[in-house]
């Protein structure tokens, strides 16, 4: 590991802290309840398939990585 790896770790840590703060404040309560996120339940069994939420995460990460690659 070189010195170039340190700033990346700090950046990732800051992103985790920001998203954790948003989740703690309740500002991400909409995530997982988007149209297209499937929920099934019967008795004591529940199944949750977050199709739309994961598509949103995939698009966001693809954009971030595309921007990083352009540097």
Secondary structure, 3 states (H helix, E strand, C coil): CCHHHHHHHHHHHHHHHHHHHHHHHCCCCCCCCCCCEEEEEECCEEEEEEHHHHHHHHHHHHHHHHHHHHC
